[in-house]
Amino acid sequence: MRIIKKIIRFVEETLPALLLLTIFISFLLGVFSRYILKSSMMWTQELSLYPYVWLVFLGACYCDRENCNITFPLVYDIVPEKIRHIFHIIGDALIAFSLIAVITSTVEFYTYYMDRPTAILRIPLGICYFAFAVFQIFTIFRYIHRTYISISLLLGHKNERGG
């Protein structure tokens, strides 16, 4: 279990930092080549684009883990605690089931795009967009776990709802 937590921490914390560094260095190289060397390095644009896609989805995983996604608690704050647990069960289960429902489409997408390379760096597009699959897997397991915790709390077990 400790190894899984280390992998999750790496994917949600360290990898995005490395991706942001890659984007920043690539951006600086692109600006340097364009304005100082008067010659454009086309590969720097791709090297900024695809890490950005990964950064967005891994950032969403991290925000979800830390419970810092945007919420609108107008109704949630005024209902009794048991109703809040029901809201959590319904919302979390809907998110998990929605992501589970599109697994076959996700697999088809990656199967199709693994053979198609990017224009300049020739990286398979499936790898460039695989961040969604990582996000999907993390989110499914996280929301199934949260649904389980909410059901436990609804049934009166002493437990904390969290990421």
C-alpha positions in Angstrom: 0.0 0.0 0.0 2.9 2.3 0.7 4.3 1.8 -2.8 0.9 2.7 -4.3 0.8 5.9 -2.2 4.3 6.8 -3.4 3.3 6.2 -7.0 0.2 8.3 -6.6 2.2 11.1 -4.9 4.8 11.0 -7.8 2.1 11.2 -10.5 0.1 13.9 -8.7 2.9 16.1 -7.3 6.3 15.4 -8.8 5.4 14.7 -12.4 3.4 17.9 -12.8 6.3 19.9 -11.4 8.6 18.3 -14.0 6.1 18.9 -16.7 5.8 22.6 -15.8 9.6 22.8 -15.9 9.6 21.2 -19.3 7.0 23.6 -20.6 8.9 26.6 -19.2 12.3 25.6 -20.6 10.7 24.7 -24.0 8.9 28.1 -24.0 12.2 29.9 -23.2 14.0 28.0 -25.9 11.3 28.9 -28.4 11.5 32.6 -27.5 15.3 32.6 -27.6 15.5 30.9 -31.0 12.8 33.1 -32.5 14.0 36.5 -31.2 17.7 36.1 -30.6 18.7 33.5 -33.2 16.1 34.7 -35.7 15.3 31.1 -36.5 12.3 29.2 -35.2 12.6 25.8 -33.5 9.3 24.2 -34.3 9.7 21.3 -31.9 9.5 23.7 -28.9 5.8 24.3 -29.6 5.0 20.6 -29.4 7.2 20.2 -26.3 5.1 22.9 -24.6 1.7 21.6 -25.8 1.6 18.0 -24.8 3.2 18.4 -21.3 0.5 21.1 -20.8 -2.2 18.5 -21.6 -0.7 16.2 -19.0 -0.3 19.1 -16.5 -4.0 19.9 -16.8 -5.3 16.4 -16.1 -2.7 15.6 -13.4 -3.6 18.9 -11.8 -7.2 17.9 -11.8 -6.3 14.7 -10.0 -4.3 16.6 -7.4 -7.1 19.1 -6.8 -9.6 16.3 -6.5 -7.4 14.6 -3.9 -7.0 17.7 -1.9 -10.8 18.5 -2.1 -10.0 21.9 -3.6 -12.3 21.7 -6.7 -14.8 24.5 -7.1 -18.1 23.7 -5.4 -21.4 25.5 -4.9 -22.5 24.7 -1.4 -25.7 26.8 -1.3 -28.1 23.8 -0.8 -25.5 21.5 0.7 -24.8 23.8 3.7 -28.5 24.1 4.8 -29.5 20.4 4.7 -29.0 17.9 7.5 -25.8 15.8 7.7 -27.6 12.6 6.5 -28.8 14.4 3.4 -25.2 15.6 2.8 -24.1 12.0 2.8 -26.8 11.1 0.3 -25.6 14.0 -1.9 -22.1 12.7 -1.7 -23.2 9.1 -2.6 -25.2 10.3 -5.6 -22.6 12.7 -6.9 -19.6 10.5 -6.4 -21.3 7.5 -7.8 -22.5 9.4 -10.9 -18.9 10.6 -11.6 -17.5 7.2 -11.1 -20.1 5.5 -13.3 -19.8 8.1 -16.0 -16.0 7.6 -16.2 -16.5 3.8 -16.1 -19.1 4.1 -18.9 -16.6 5.7 -21.3 -13.7 3.3 -20.7 -14.4 1.4 -23.9 -14.4 4.7 -25.9 -11.2 5.7 -24.2 -9.5 2.4 -25.1 -10.7 2.8 -28.7 -9.3 6.3 -28.8 -5.9 5.3 -27.6 -5.8 2.2 -29.8 -6.5 4.5 -32.8 -4.1 7.2 -31.9 -1.1 5.1 -30.9 -0.3 4.6 -34.6 -0.5 8.3 -35.4 2.5 10.4 -34.6 2.8 14.1 -33.8 3.8 16.4 -36.7 7.3 17.3 -35.6 8.6 15.1 -32.7 6.9 11.9 -34.1 5.6 10.9 -30.7 2.5 8.7 -30.8 -0.5 10.9 -30.2 -1.9 8.2 -27.9 0.9 8.9 -25.5 0.4 12.6 -25.7 -3.2 12.3 -24.7 -2.8 9.3 -22.3 -3.1 11.8 -19.4 -6.9 11.5 -19.7 -6.7 7.7 -19.0 -4.5 8.4 -16.0 -7.0 10.9 -14.7 -9.9 8.5 -15.5 -8.3 5.7 -13.5 -7.4 7.8 -10.5 -10.8 9.5 -10.4 -12.8 6.2 -10.7 -10.9 4.6 -7.8 -11.0 7.8 -5.7 -14.8 8.3 -6.2 -15.6 4.6 -5.6 -13.7 5.0 -2.3 -15.5 8.2 -1.4 -18.8 6.6 -2.2 -17.9 3.7 0.2 -16.9 6.2 2.9 -20.2 8.2 2.4 -22.2 5.0 2.7 -20.3 4.1 5.9 -21.0 7.5 7.3 -24.7 7.4 6.4 -25.0 4.0 8.1 -23.4 5.5 11.3 -19.9 4.2 11.1 -17.2 6.5 12.5 -15.1 7.4 9.6 -13.9 10.6 7.9 -14.8 11.5 4.4 -11.7 12.5 2.5 -9.4 12.1 -0.5 
